[in-house]
Amino acid sequence: MRFPPAFLDEIRDRMPISSVIGQRVAWDRKKTNAQRGDYWACCPFHGEKSPSFHCEDKKGRYHCFGCSVSGDHFKFLTELDGMSFPEAVEKIADMAGVPMPVRDANEERREKERASLTDVMEMATGFFQERLQSADGAKARAYLRDRGLTPATQQSFRLGYAPDSRNALKEHLAAKGVPKADIEACGLVRHGDDIPVSYDWFRDRIMFPIPDSRAKIIAFGGRALAPDAPAKYMNSPDTELFHKGNVLYNFARARKALAKGGTVIAVEGYMDVIALAQAGFENVVAPLGTALTENQLELLWRMAGEPVLCFDGDQAGLKAAWRAADMALPAVQPGRSARFALLPEGKDPDDLVRTEGPDAFRAVLSEARPLADLLWMRETAGGVFDTPERRAELEKTLRELTSRIRDESLRYHYQQEMRERVQSFFGAQRGARQGRQAGRPGERFHGKAAAPGGQFARGGAAGGRTAITESLGRSALVKRGGEGMSVREATIIVALVNHPALIDENFAHVEFLDLANTDLRRLHAAILDAMAHDMANDRNAVIATIERAGCGEVWERAVALIKRARQWPALETAALDDARDAFSQALHLQRSARTLHKELKQAEAALASDPTDENYRHLVEIQAQFRDVQATEALIEGFGVSSGRAGRV
């Protein structure tokens, strides 16, 4: 049901957000100022000891500076308790004493007649549970018993059995009146033009229902019982409800468990999650049979600032840990990283807790190492660095790794950390020699004379600042900053409004967009408002939200700028694929534009005060990044003309 905006506004006005959240948290007395409507608490979404969760009655919003969750009255209940949006609205309306709007009788009747896809998935879950307890499920029950899973655990995770039949589930659902189209849309049968008669997707498998963030079943995983089955584990296909790379198994239960404290633990499989939960570790999730994806890592970070990624104790597990480290590295930032726990050789979490008990797994968690340690271990383990060339190669590798970190401050500290490790690793003598060479006034450095005090006589600007190239000085990345409304930022916002699918695809990035222009930040706030009220998938609803926020004129100016700049992929008439490409490129450049000029100043100052080989190379690397981003931005800004499609504007 869609709710009138005026009705939602009335609820917010009558019910301070602190009254909603205050039922679930204890406000910190030292930091909270109730008279100003400014409240602080320990975050209910992730375990912490000091309060970083903030809510402000005047804005009607909350935000955690630890795990980055944010939202309004309704999102708090949907995210924390797994309520649907209508359920959250109804609960807060009741708290505020605001009567619910009268629903259209015909629409109510049609909704009751229309079985939702989640209803079908619930029916399928019940069917599989029943068959597990039937005569057909004897072999499956024996397998689960041998794996040490109690009946209570099986019931808690709603485990089931898919019989060895081509049509048992299909006929069961059809007998309950489920349309053929709904069965197919849920991915429960194999069908298509080349399949004359559809048949059940899962056969002779132990079934693991996969819930979404609201604990609604959206897919299944199946473990084959036959030793000659083509695939040991098999998931549902991607459907309207389910996209494998965007879901973590046990997410909803683990998030609730985090309210008790601790962090989230990611393991590799269904059985690991279930065995650990039975052993008392409820805050555990798993990807769905594939390597951890970027979207799944974002989900982990919404739950906790420093999740523990736990990998099996074999070579494949170690390689998986390295892949996860490489994927996480660009996105880490203060308060958002990961630790890595490696199990004993030949063990997975399920084996470990069954054979050695929960304490053995706790010991593994206690030895989890930070990301920096894992990267260092990978690049140095088994290496021999007995020549200048090999040592230089290691330094180069570590510089390239740390340069991938997008957060400016954290990148600086990682680079400093790796420099210190290298110096310690190679011995104090080499570091002392470099220090003496760098500190001699008047000595030549890379062919440039260094003036007394460490400032370059040529290649450096007055006051000790190193000059950038003339082309970099003219770069839009350096000069645009917060001036006016940039084409790049306007492209991002206009593309999001005109193509709402981009909002869902880039939810985490959209929520925390960093924009320089004040007017475009107002449009961004309106988009967030539409997201909070489940209206962001409808272009007209987003524009209506913009107009209600008094930003209609800003929206028109942004669209006019896009048309003048011939950035047709951001306009409504463009194909989604074109809009997606333009948005991704603009977003990448936006991040670079907000950080690179700061890094350049920092590198110049570092080189002026400490003219070492390392600082010189660091400056050169940043200048190279400037040139790369500058060239990409020039390509994008000329895209409408060069593509030959400008007439679509």
N, C-alpha and C positions, 0 to 999 in steps of 0.2 A: 504493500500500500504506500502511495506517495502522500506525504503530509504537507499541507499548505505552509509556506515559509512563515507566515504571520503566527501560525499555531506554534511552530518550533521556537520562534523568537519569544513568544509569551512564556513558554516553559523556561527558557533561559533567564528571562527577566525576573521571574518569580522565584526561581530556585538557584541560589548561588552555587557555583560549581564546587566550592569548598564543602557545602553541605552534602553533596553527592559523594565526593571523594573521602570526606571526613568519616564516613561510616566504615571505611576499609583501612584507614591509616591512622596513626597517632601523630599529630602535628608536633614539630620540634619547637619547644618553647623559646629557645634562644633566638632562632632565626625568624620565626613567624611574627608578623605584625597584623593581628586580626583587625585592628581599626582601619588599616589601609587595604584590607582584603588581600593580603600577601602572605601565602602559606608555604611552609617547607616541611618535608617529611622524608623518611627513608622510602625508596621507590618500591611500590608493591609489585612491579613487573620483574625486578631482579634483586637478588640479595645484596645488601650493602650495609655498612656500619655507620656511615655518616650521611646526613640527609642531602641528596642532590635532586630530589623530586620537588618541583615548584608548581604551584597553581595560583592564579590571580583572578579574583572575582570580577574585576573590572573588564578584563578581556574574555572571561569565560573559557580560558584555555589552561592546559597543564603541559609541562615539559620536564623530562628528566635529563639532566646534564651528564648522567652516567651512561644510560643505555639509549638515549635519544628518542624514546617514545614521546609522542605528543598528541593532543587532540582536545575534544570538547566533552561536555557532559555525556553525550551518547556514545562516543567512541570509547570512553573509559569503561563503560559496562560491556560493550561488544568485545573489547580486547581482553579485559581482565576476566570476565565471567563467561565469555563465549555466547552472549546473547545475540540474537538477530537485532537489526536496527529497529524494526517495529516493536520488539519486546522492550528494548531500552527506552524508546520513546514512551511507551505505555507506563513503564515503571516510574520514570521521572515525572511524567504528567500526574500520576497518582500522588507522588510526594509533594508536587507543587499545588495540588488541588485544582488542576485544570482538566475539564472534561474532555475526553477523546472526541474527535470529530465523527459525525455520523457517516458511515460508509454507504456507498451505493449498493442497494439490495441486489440488483442484477449482477453487478461485478462480484459481490460476495458469493452469489450462487455459482457464477462461472468459475471462481477460484476454487470452490469446494469440489466442483466436478472435475477439475483438471489436476490429475496426479502429478506431483513434481518429480523431477528426476531423483532428488534425495529420498523421496518416499519409496521409489522403486529400489534404490540401493539399500534402504532399510529392510525392505521385504526380502531382498536377496541375502542380506546378512542373517536374518532370522532363518531362512531356508538352510543355509550352510551350517548354522549352529545346530539345527534339528538333526541334520544328516550326520553330524559328528557323533551324536548320541544314539543313532540308529544302528542296526546290524551292519549296514554298509560302512559305518565309520570305525569298525573295530580295529582295523589295521592302523588308522590314523590315531586313534586313542592310544594304541600301544606305542606308537612312535613318540607321541608327546610325553607319555609316561616314562619312556626310556630317556628322554631328554630332561627329565626331572621337573616338568611343569605340573603343578598341582591342579586339581579341578577348579579351585578358586581362581587361580591365575588364568586358566583357560577361559573361564567365564568373564573375568575382569577385562580381558583383551578381546573378548567375543570371538574366539577362534572357532573355526568351522571346518567342514569337509565338503569338497565338490565331488560328487559321485562320478564313477567312470561311465559317463553317459553323454551322448551327443545332444540330448534335448531335455534332461531332467529339470534344469532350472528354467529353461524357456517355457516348458509346458506348465510348470508351477506358477510362474508369473502370469502367463496368459489366462490360466484358470481363475486368477484373481482380478481379471479385467484390465491388466496392464497392456496398453497398445504396443504393437510390434515396433513402432517408431521409437517409443520410449525405451524399450529393451535394447534396441540398437544404439540409441543415443547414450546410454549408460556404459556401453562397451562390454556388455555381458555376453554377447554372441558375436561370432564371426559372420560377416555378411558382405555382400558386394555383388557387382554385376557378374563376376566370374564364379559366384557361389550360388547355385540354384536354390538350395535350402540352407538357411542359416543354422548354425549349431553352437552349442555352449563354448565359451572362450576357455573356461577352466574345467578340467576333467581329471579325476583321481589325484586331487591335490589338497593339502592342508591349506586352509584359507585364513589369511590375515587381513581383516578389514582395516582400511586406511582412513582415519578421520581427518577432517580439516581443522582449522583453528577454532571452530565452534563445536567440535566433537561430532559433526555430521559425517556419516560415511560417504566418501566420494570415490573410492576405488578399492581394489583388492590386490593383495600379493598372494601368490600361490606357490607352495613348495611341493614338488613332485614326489610321489611315493614310489613310483616305478623307477628302478635303477637305470633303465635304458631311455628315460624321457629325454627329448632333445634339449630341454632347458631345465636345470634344477630349480631355479626360481623364475617366476614370471609375474609381471605386473599387468594391471588393466592397461588398455591403450589410452592415449590422451583423448579426453572428451571435453564437453563443455564444463564439466565439474572438475576435471583432473588434468593437471599438467605436471608430469613427474618431477621436472627440475625445479618446481616452485613449492614443493611440499616436503615436510620432514615428518617421518613416522613418529607418532606419540607426542606431537607438538603441543596439543591442548593440555594433556595431562602433565607434561613436564613443566609447562609455563605456570600452572597452578602450584606445582610442587616448589617452584622457586620462591614463592611467597614465604616459605619457611627458612630461606637463606641458601647460600651456596651459589654455584654457577651451573650452567648447562653443560652436559657431556654429550658429545657426538660420537657414536660408534658406527660400525659398518653394516649391521644387518638387523632384521626383525627379531631373530632369536636372541641376539645379544641384548636388545632393549628389554625384551620380556624377561629373560633370565636375571638381568640386573634389577629390574623392578621387583621381581620376586625376592631378591636378596636385600631389598631395602633402598635401592638407588632409583628413586622415582623421577629424577630430573635428567633423564637420558632420552635422546632422540637418535634417528638414523636417516641417512638418505635412502633412496629406494632402489638399491641394487646397482647404483652407478657412483662414480666419483662425485664428491661434494661439488655443487655448482655455486656460482656467484650469488644467485637468488637465495639458495639455502643458507649460505654464509650470512647474508643480510638478515635472514630470519633468526639465526643464532645471535647476532649482535643486537637484535631487538629484545632478546630475552636476557642477555648478559653482556657486559662489556668485554669480558675475557673468557670465552668458552674454552673448554678443554676438548681438543680433538684427539680421540683415542684410536689407534690403529693396531691391527694384528701384528704379532711378533714374527713376521717373515719378511722376505725381500719385497714381496708385493705390497705389504703394509707400509714398509719404509718408503717405497716409491710413491705410494698414495699420500703419505705425509708430506713429501717434498712437493708434490703437485698442489696440495692444499696450501702449503706455505707460499709458493709462487703466486697462487691465485689471490691469497689474502694480502700479500705485501703492498700492492698499490693502494689499497683501501684502508690500511691501518692508520690510526690517528690517536691522539691522546685519549685514553679511556676506552679505546676500541682496538683490541688486539686478539691474540689467541695463544694458548699454551698447548703443547704436544706431549701426549703420553704414549709411550711405546711399550707394548706388552712383551712378556718373555717369549723367546723364540718358540714358534710352533703353537702358540696359545692365542685364543680369542677370548673376549670377556665371558662368553657363555661357558667355555671350558674352565676358565680360571675360577669362577665362583662356584662351579659344581665340584671341582676337585680340591680346591684349596680354601674356599670360603670367602665371605665378603671382605675380610681384612686384607687378603692378598690383592684385591682390586683397589682397596683404599691405598695400599702401599704404592701401587702403580700410579695412582692419581697424585700422590704426594711428591712423586719424582717428575711430574710434568714440567717440561722445560719451555722457556719463552721462545718466541719466534726467532729472535736474534741468535739464540744458541743453536737452534736447528739449522739455520742457514750457515752459520760458521762451521758446524760439524760436517755438513754436506760438502762444503768447499775445501775443507782441510783434511778430512779423514783419509788416511792412507797416502796422502800426498808427500812428496819429497821436494823441499824448497831449498836446495843447496846451491843454487846459482842466482845471480841477479835477475836473469831472464825469468826464471820460475817465480821468484818473489814478486817481480813486477806484474806477471800474469795474474797472480792471486789478487794483488791490489786492484788491478783493472776489473777483474770479475766482481769483487766486492763493491767497487764504485758503481758498476753497471747495475748491480742488484739494488743497492740502496737508492740509486737515482730514480727508481720506479715508484718510490713512495710519493704519493701526491701531496700529502700534508707537509707544508714547508718546515714547520718546527720539528716535527718528528723525523723528517728526512735528515735534518741537520744533526740531530742527536744520534741517529743510526750511523751516519757517516763518521761522526766523532768516535762512537763506540768501536766501529770496525778499524779505524786508524789506530786506536789504542791497543786493540787485540793484535793487530799486525805487528806493531812495534814490540809488544811484549813477546810475541811468538818468534820474531826474528832476533830478539836480543837487544839489550839496552845499548850496546856499543854503536849499532847502526843508527839508532834514534838520536844518540848524542852527537854523532858525526853530522847528521842532517841539521840538527839544531845549531851547531857551530857554523856550518856553511850558510844557513839562512840568516844568521844574526850579524854577519860581518858588513859594516857600512861600506858602501862604495863598490862592493863586489858585483860582478856581472851576473845576471840571472836570466837564463834563456835568451842570451844575446841582448838584453836590455839593461842599461846601467841603472843600478839602484842608488838613489840619493841617500844621504845620511838620514837616519830616522826611519828607513824602510820604505820611502816613497819613491816611485819610479820617476826618473827624469824624462822619459819618453814613454808614451803608451799609458800615462796616468794623467788624471786631471788635477787641477789645483786642489789643495786640501787633502791630498792623499787618496782621492777616489780614482779608480781605474776607469778610463773612458771606454764606453761601448762603441761598436762600429756605428758609422753614420746611418746606415740603413736600419739598424736596430733602434737608434734614437728616434727615427721617424715612425717606428712601428705603432700600429693601433693598440697593440698590447701594452705598450709603455704609456702612450699618451691619452688613451680614451678614459681609463680609470672610471670615474663616476660622472663624466661630462655628458649631459643630455641623455637621450634615449638611443642606445647603440643598436645597430641592425642585428648584431649577434643575440643580444638579450631579447629583443622584440621577436626574433625568429623562434626562440625557445617558447615564449609565452603564447604567441599566436598559433604555433603548431599544436601546442597542448590543447588549446580551446577548440580549434577547428577539427582536431583529430583526437577525440577523447580516449581512444584505445591506447594512445601513448602514455596516458596517465597511469593506467593499470600496469602497463609493461615496465614503466620506470618509476614505480611508486616511491621507492626509497630516495631516489635522486630528486623527484619532484617535491617531496615533502621538505627537503633541506636545501632547496635552490638558494644560491648566494648571488643576489642581484645588486648591482650598483645603483640603478636608477630607482628613485623613490616611487614614481608613478607605476612602474612595472612591478615593484614590490606590492603595491596595492592590488594589482590584478592577480598576482601570485596568491595573496591572502584570500581573494575571492575564490580562486580555484581550490585552495585547501578547504574552504568552507563548503564548497560543493562536494568535495571528497568526503568530508565528515558526515554529510547527510545522504550519502549514496546516490548523488545526482551527477557525479563526474563522468558517467558513461554516456551522457546525453548533451550534445553540443548546445542545444537550445536552453537546457536547464542551467548549464554553466554560464552562458551569456546572460540569462535572467538573473543569476546570482551576482554577476558583475554589475548589472544595472542597479540592482537593489543596494549594492554597496556604494553607489554613487560614482562608479568608475566607467560609465558608458562613454564619456568623451575621451578618456584615456585609451579605451579599447579601440575607438575609431582612429585615434592618432597612431596607435601601434600598427593597425592594419594598413593605414595609408603609408606609413614608413616602409612596410614590407613590400607594398606594391611599387613604390618609387625605387626601391633597391632591387626590384625584379626577383625577389625571393619567392617565386611561385610555389615551391614545395610546401610552404607553411600555410598556404591558403586553403579554403574549404574545398575548392575544385580539384586539388591535387590528389593523386592516388596515395593510399596509406603507405606503401613501400617508399615512395619518394619523400613523403613527410617524415617517415621514420629515419631515413638516411640523413636528411637535413637536420633533424632534431639531434641525432647522435653526434654529428660533427660539431654543431653549435654548442652542445653541452660540453663536449671535450675541450673546445677552445675556451669556453667560459671559465672552466676550472683553471686552465693554464693562464688566462689573462688576469685572474685574480691573485695569482701566486708568483708568476715568473718575475715581474718587475721587483717584487719584494726580495726574492732570492738573489737577484742581480745586485741589489744594493748591499745585501748581506755579504755576498761573495767579494764585492769590491772592497768593503771595509775590512774583511778578513785578510785579503791579500795585502792591503795597504799596511795593516798593523803587524802582519806575520807573513812575509813574502816567501813562503815555502813552496816546494814543488807541488805538494798536495793542493794547496790553495790556488795555485796557478791553474792546475788541471781542472779543478772544480769550476773556476770562472769560465774556462774555455768550454766546458760541458754545458753550462747554462746558456752561453752565447749560441751554441749549436742548437739547443732546444728552442731558443728564440727564433732562429732562422727557420727551423722546421715548422713551428706553429704559425709563423708569419706567412710562410708559403701556403700552408693549408688554408688559412683564413682568406688569403687573396683568391684562392681557387673557389672557395664557397661563395664569396661575395660576387664573383663573376659567373656563378653557376647558371643563373637564369638566362644570361646572354649567351654563354658558351654552349649551353645545352640545346639551343635552338627552340626552346619551348616557351619563350617569354610571352608569346601571344596568348597563353592561357591566363595571364594576369588580367 
